[in-house]
Amino acid sequence: MYRIIQWATGSIGRSTLRRIIDHPDLKLVGLYVYGNDKTGRDAGEIARRPATGVIATDNLDEILSLDADVVIHTSRITIPYAKQNAEVEQLLSSGKNVISVNGYFYPEVHGEAYAQPLRAACEQGGSTLAGVGINPGFIAERLALVMSGLCARVDAIGSYERVDASYIPAPDFVFGAMGFGADPSVSDITGGPLAQLYFDLYLETFAYVAGAMGTRIASIMPDHRLTFAPEDMKIAAGTIRRGTVAATEWRWNAEFADGRRMTHSLLWTASPALHGDDDPAHWRIEIKGRPHVHLSFSLEDPDPAAPPSRAGADATAATVIRAIPDVCAAKPGFFRYAPLAPFRERF
């Protein structure tokens, strides 16, 4: 039985909280929340489950004092990227393994000034830090790499995500972290703190793929693209005014030291119609080489009436929950899954 602390209860956090409560091999022992509307409530109430006896708290010291194997870290990612590290380091130093959906897939790529305090916290607590999720964490790092094993030669790897954000009800997320509603006459978000946040996050994806293929990053160039609302657009989170940002494509093109190339793209849109096609795929992976390999797929909830975002939240939660025994069994330090037989030119 693994003793689990759930950290934060946004859309992903509520999904992981439900999976923890429902799982026969997991025991919820703590719940950390943001916001006065959640503190003092039973975790079961927040998760729409029977009462658990675990009461939500926003007191970090209470969480640190708990005896737990793992903290499931699903708080909203922050600007700057490293802001979350202080709390994560305290959790690790207290002897708790941490599985996060907010990076930590390849901390070393940010340099020792970033990685060493996290590593030291793992050493002090005898704990392990793992980044787990879908994108980042699964699409390029696991799926694209295993597909590369079908190739006798790889020239380029591309991974692309499209998210229809019109159904997402969280204004802070849609008009903040997604960049919707930004006025181009006031600022260009592709060159500001938001762009830096996503570069720092997805830099780890490029490092992960390069390392698995036996090479390293030589250069990365941003190729971000904005789409502006042709008219006022009402979505679940609010209204996007005409002429402001209605879609953000965070996109980077990298060259590896061995000459191979990689593109990684994340498109968030207020309407797929803005992009002139009706491709229903949520993700696409394209590998150029010998042979070319193409894959596109989507996730669907079994309940047709469910919010479109639920399937992605459930899939993210599934990757996190599945990682618990692997992370607990790992030696202290940084954890990442070894890709299954990716393309390697040299052995």
N, C-alpha and C positions, 0 to 999 in steps of 0.2 A: 504494500500500500504506500503510495507516494503522497506526501503532505504538501499541499499546494497553496500558495498565496496568489490571488489575482490582483494585478495592479492596473487599475482604471477600468471603466465600464462604458466606453463608447461603443460604436457598432461592433467592432472586432472584440472588444473586451466582454461585452454581454454574450457574444457567441462562445468565447472560450469559457466564460463562467458557467454557462449552461452545460457545456461538454464536461467540465470538471465535476459539477454536481451530479450529472447523470452517469458518470463513468464508475464502474465497479472497482477499479483499481486505484482511484484517486480520492483523496480526502481534502476538502477545502478547509483550511485552518485560518485564513485571513483574507481580508478584502480592503484594498486601499482605493479611495475614490477622491475625485475632485468635485467640489461644489457642495454647498450646504444642503441642497435638496436630497442628497444621497447619504450623507453621514447619519449614523444612528439607525439606519434601516437594515433589516435582515437581508443577507445576500440572496436568499430565495425570492424575496419580494422583488428585488431589482431584476433578477433573472427570469421572473415569472415561473417560479418553481415553489414547491412547499418550503416552509421555513427550515433553515439549516442550523440556526443557533449562532452563525457567524455574523457579526455586526460590522457594517462598513465604517471605516475610520479614515480621517485625513491626517492622522498623527503618525509621522514616520517612525518615531521612537517605539510606538506600539507594534508596528510591523517588524522592526528590527529585533524586537525582543521575542518574537515568535519562533518556535522550533518548526522549521519547514525545509523541505528538500529543494523546492523550486519556486521561483517567482515568475509568473507569466506576465511579462511587461508589454502592455498594449496601449500606453498613453499616446496622445497625439504628438507627432513629431514637432520639434520646436526650432525656432531660429534664435541663435545659431545652432548648427547641427550638434555641437559638442555640449550644449547646455544640459542635456539629460544625463550626462556622464556622472555628475556629482552624486545623484541619487543612486544610480546603478552601482557605482563604486562602493557606496555604503552597504548596499544589499549584498554585494559579493564579499566584502570584508567581514560581514556578519556570518558568513558560512553558508549562504544560500546560493544555489545555482540560479542563473537568470537566463530565461529564453525570451528574446525580444523580437518584435516585428519592426522595430525602428532602427535598422542597421545592425552593426556588429557582425556582419558577414565576413569582413576581411579588414579588421581594425588596423593592421600593420601598414596598409597602403597610405594612411594619413601621417605616417612618421612616428618616431618614438615619443615625441612630446604628447601625442594623442594616445598612443597605445600603451605606453609604459605605466601610467597610473591605473589603467584597467587591469593590466597584467599583474601589477603589484597587489591590487585588491583581490584578485583570484588567488595569488600565492598566500596572502594573509589569511583568507577565509577557507583555503582548500577547496575553492569553488570553480565553476566553469561558466563561461559566458558564451551564449549562442545566439546568432541571428537566424531566424526562421520565418518563412512567409512565402507568398506567391511571387510578388514582384515588388521589391527584390526577393530573392531566395529560391525560387523554383523555376521560373520560365527560362531564364538564360542559364542560371547556375546549375540546374539539374537537367531540365528537359532538352534545351538546345545542345548541351554538351553530350548527352547520351545519343542524340540524333547525329552528332558529328562523327560518331563511331561508325556510321554507315558509309563514310566517305573514304576513298583512297587518297583524295587530295582536298584540302579545304582552302579556299581563297578568302571567303568572307562569311561572317555570321551576322544575321539581323534578327532582332526580336522586337516585336511591336505589340503594344497594348492599346485598346480603345475602351474607354469607360463612358457610358451615357450617364452624365451627372444630373440630368433633368429630374431624376427621381430621388436624389439625395436630399433629405430634409434639413441638414445641418448648415445654417447660414455661415457660422464661423469657419467651417471647413471649406465650403464651396466658394465663398467670397474672400477667404483668407488663404488657406493652404493651396487651393486650386487656382487662385488668381482671377476668378471670374469677376466681372464688373469693373476691372481696372481701366482707368481712363488713359489712353495713349498720349493725350495732350499734357497729362500731368507727369507720368513716369512710364518708362519702359521696363516692365517687370522681367524681361528676358536678360537684363543686365544688373539686376538688383539682388537683395538678400534672398528672395525666394529662389532665384536661379542658382545661387550659391548653395542653398540648402539641398536642392536636388542633385547638383553636381557632386557634393560631398557624399550623398547617399548612394548614388549610382556609380560613383568611382569604384566602390567596393565590388559592384557587379563586374565591371571591366577587369579589375584585378583578379577576381575569382576565375573568370573564364580564361584569361591569359595564363595564369598559373597552372590551371588544369591542362592546358595545351602545351606546357613546357616553355612558355615564353613570358614576356612582360610588356607592359604598356610603354610605347614610345611617345605617343602624343594622343591627345583628345581635343577635338574641336566641337564647340556647341553649334547646333543647327536648329535653334528653337523657332517655333512658328506660332503666331497668334492669329485667331480668326475673330472678327468683330461682328457684333450683332447687327443685322441689317435693319432691325426694328426692335422695339421693346419686346423682350422675351420673358414670359412668366414661367418659372420653374418651381419645384417644390421648396427650394431654399429662399426664394424671393424673386425679384424682378431684375433682369439684366437690361440696362438702358441701351438704347440704340447708340452704336458707335463705340461701345466699350467691349471688353474682352468677353467672348462667349465660348471660346475654346482655346486651350493651351496644349501645345505639343512640345513636351520637353524631350529633346532629341540630341544625341551626341554621336559623332563619328570618330572612331579611334583607329589608330594604326599600331600594330604590335611590332615588337623588335624583330620578329621573323618575317615581316612584310605582310602578314595577314591583316584583315580589316574587320571591324565590328561596328555595327550600328545598333543603338538601343533607343527605343522611342516609347513615350507614354503620352497618349492623347486623351485628354479629358474634354468632353464636349457637352454643350447644353442641348445639342440636337444633332444626330448623325446626318440629317439632311443638309447641314452646313457644309458637308464635305463631298457632296455630289455622288454618293453611292449608298447602297443599302446592305453592305457587307455585314452580316450578323455576327461574325466572329469576334470574340473578345480578345483573343491573342493570335498572332501569326509568328511563325518562325521560318526563316528562309536562310538556307545555307547554300552558298555558291561554291561549286567545286566539281568533283567527279565522283558520284553524280551530284546534280542539284537536288536538294531536299526541301520540300515545302510542307508545312503543317499549319492548319488553322483549327481552332476549337473554341467552344464556349461552355459556360456552366449554366445549368438551369435548375431552379428549385422544383421539387416534385409537386408543389402546390402552385397551380397557375395564378392564384390570387396573391401570392407572396410578393413583397417588394423585390424589384429586380436586383437590388444590391445584396439580398440575403444569401444567394448562392456563393458569391465571392467571399462574403464574411464566413460562411460555413467552411469553405475550402481552406481559407487562411487558418481558421481555428483547427481544422483537421491536421494541417502540417505541424502546427505548434504542439498539439496534444500528442501526436505520434512521436515527437522528438523527445518527450520527457524521459523515457527509460534510457535512450541513447546518451542524452546529456548527463544524466545522473551517473551513468557508467563510465563516462569519459574522465580522463585525468584533468587536474586543475589547469586552467588556462583558457585559450580560445578554441572553440569547437566549430567545425564545419564538416558537412557531409562530403565524403570523397566521391566525385562523379564516377559513374559506372562506365568504364572503358571509353573515355572520349578519344577523339582523334589525337594522335601524337605522331609527328613526323620523325622525331628521333626518340629512341628508347633510353 
